[in-house]
Amino acid sequence: MLRLTRKMRYALEAVVDIAYNARPEPVQAREITQRQGIPQRYLEQVMQQLVHSNILKGVRGPRGGYTLARERRRISVGEIIRVIGDSDDSEDGKNETVSALGRTVINPLWEEMQAEMMRRFDSITVEDLCKRADAAAVTPETRKLADFNI
């Protein structure tokens, strides 16, 4: 899992988009597709996984969409990566080796590096990513709509 898969990237972008563009009504999937350029077919799969794992909440109806299931400071990047990574069957998984060096040196090193990286991801929240977006001067959709020029 040392690589960021397309589904992981889409999941992170979608959750941060929802958190960053938060407003009273839910964010619709087509809005996320338009803003982030995520193909609709991938987005729906990812969103359902995030709803089932209690990261997002799906709201049905004509004004439906998605909201965060918890405060953005309580959702970590590591949690999102695990949800998508656990269900991502595009990778063969362990890459088991039969050599003694592989089993006793390389595999433990790989597992140690993955654990370290996941600890780092667990320390970063969706709130932190929203702050980075602010620092990078990314304008949330809610501010764009409320911009009144005279």
C-alpha positions as CSV (number, residue, x, y, z in Angstrom):
1,M,0.0,0.0,0.0
2,L,2.9,2.4,-0.4
3,R,1.4,3.9,-3.4
4,L,-1.5,6.3,-3.6
5,T,-4.0,4.6,-5.9
6,R,-6.4,6.5,-8.1
7,K,-9.3,5.5,-5.8
8,M,-7.5,6.8,-2.7
9,R,-6.8,10.1,-4.4
10,Y,-10.4,10.4,-5.5
11,A,-11.6,9.6,-2.0
12,L,-9.3,12.2,-0.4
13,E,-10.3,14.8,-2.9
14,A,-14.0,14.1,-2.5
15,V,-13.9,14.2,1.3
16,V,-11.8,17.4,1.4
17,D,-14.1,19.0,-1.3
18,I,-17.1,18.2,0.9
19,A,-15.4,19.5,4.0
20,Y,-14.0,22.6,2.3
21,N,-17.2,23.5,0.5
22,A,-19.4,22.8,3.5
23,R,-22.7,24.6,3.7
24,P,-26.1,23.8,5.2
25,E,-27.2,21.6,2.3
26,P,-25.4,18.4,1.2
27,V,-22.8,18.5,-1.6
28,Q,-24.0,16.7,-4.7
29,A,-21.7,14.2,-6.5
30,R,-22.0,16.1,-9.8
31,E,-20.7,19.2,-8.1
32,I,-17.6,17.3,-6.9
33,T,-17.2,15.8,-10.4
34,Q,-17.2,19.3,-11.9
35,R,-14.9,20.9,-9.4
36,Q,-12.4,18.0,-9.0
37,G,-12.6,16.3,-12.4
38,I,-13.3,12.9,-10.9
39,P,-15.2,10.6,-13.3
40,Q,-18.7,10.0,-12.1
41,R,-18.4,6.2,-12.2
42,Y,-15.4,6.2,-9.9
43,L,-16.9,8.8,-7.6
44,E,-20.1,6.9,-6.9
45,Q,-18.1,3.8,-5.9
46,V,-15.8,5.7,-3.6
47,M,-18.6,7.7,-2.0
48,Q,-20.6,4.5,-1.2
49,Q,-17.5,3.0,0.5
50,L,-17.1,6.2,2.5
51,V,-20.7,6.2,3.6
52,H,-20.6,2.6,4.7
53,S,-17.5,3.4,6.8
54,N,-19.2,6.3,8.5
55,I,-16.9,9.0,7.0
56,L,-19.7,10.5,4.9
57,K,-23.4,10.6,5.3
58,G,-25.6,10.2,2.2
59,V,-28.7,12.3,2.0
60,R,-31.5,11.2,-0.4
61,G,-33.8,13.3,-2.4
62,P,-33.8,16.0,-5.1
63,R,-31.6,18.3,-2.8
64,G,-29.6,15.3,-1.6
65,G,-25.9,14.6,-1.7
66,Y,-23.2,14.0,0.9
67,T,-22.1,15.6,4.1
68,L,-19.4,14.6,6.6
69,A,-20.6,12.1,9.1
70,R,-18.3,13.6,11.7
71,E,-16.5,16.8,12.3
72,R,-13.6,17.3,9.9
73,R,-11.1,17.4,12.7
74,R,-12.2,13.9,13.6
75,I,-11.5,12.3,10.2
76,S,-7.9,11.3,9.5
77,V,-6.3,10.8,6.1
78,G,-5.2,7.4,7.3
79,E,-8.8,6.4,8.0
80,I,-9.8,7.3,4.4
81,I,-6.8,5.5,2.9
82,R,-7.5,2.4,4.9
83,V,-11.2,2.3,3.9
84,I,-10.3,2.6,0.2
85,G,-7.1,0.5,0.4
86,D,-8.9,-2.4,2.1
87,S,-11.4,-2.6,-0.7
88,D,-9.0,-1.9,-3.6
89,D,-8.5,-5.2,-5.3
90,S,-6.4,-3.8,-8.1
91,E,-3.2,-4.6,-6.2
92,D,-2.1,-8.2,-5.6
93,G,-1.4,-7.4,-1.9
94,K,1.5,-8.8,-0.1
95,N,4.0,-9.6,-3.0
96,E,5.1,-12.7,-1.0
97,T,8.7,-13.8,-1.6
98,V,10.2,-17.2,-1.1
99,S,13.8,-16.1,-0.5
100,A,15.2,-15.9,3.0
101,L,16.4,-12.4,2.5
102,G,13.0,-11.3,1.3
103,R,11.2,-12.9,4.3
104,T,13.7,-11.8,6.9
105,V,14.9,-8.4,5.7
106,I,12.9,-6.9,2.8
107,N,9.4,-7.8,3.9
108,P,9.9,-6.5,7.5
109,L,11.5,-3.3,6.2
110,W,8.5,-2.8,3.9
111,E,6.0,-3.4,6.6
112,E,7.9,-1.0,9.0
113,M,7.9,1.7,6.3
114,Q,4.2,1.2,5.7
115,A,3.4,1.4,9.4
116,E,5.4,4.6,9.7
117,M,3.7,6.2,6.7
118,M,0.2,5.2,8.1
119,R,1.1,6.7,11.5
120,R,1.9,10.0,9.7
121,F,-1.4,9.8,7.7
122,D,-3.3,9.1,10.9
123,S,-1.9,12.4,12.4
124,I,-3.3,14.5,9.5
125,T,-7.0,15.3,9.6
126,V,-9.4,16.6,7.0
127,E,-9.3,19.9,9.0
128,D,-5.5,20.1,8.3
129,L,-6.1,19.7,4.6
130,C,-8.8,22.4,4.6
131,K,-6.3,24.7,6.3
132,R,-3.7,23.9,3.6
133,A,-6.3,24.7,1.0
134,D,-6.9,28.1,2.7
135,A,-3.2,28.7,2.8
136,A,-2.9,27.9,-0.9
137,A,-5.7,30.5,-1.6
138,V,-8.1,27.9,-2.9
139,T,-11.5,29.6,-2.9
140,P,-14.4,27.5,-1.5
141,E,-17.5,27.3,-3.6
142,T,-19.5,28.9,-0.8
143,R,-17.4,32.1,-1.0
144,K,-17.7,32.2,-4.8
145,L,-21.5,32.2,-4.5
146,A,-21.6,34.9,-1.9
147,D,-19.3,37.3,-3.8
148,F,-21.3,40.5,-4.5
149,N,-19.6,43.0,-6.7
150,I,-21.0,46.5,-7.1
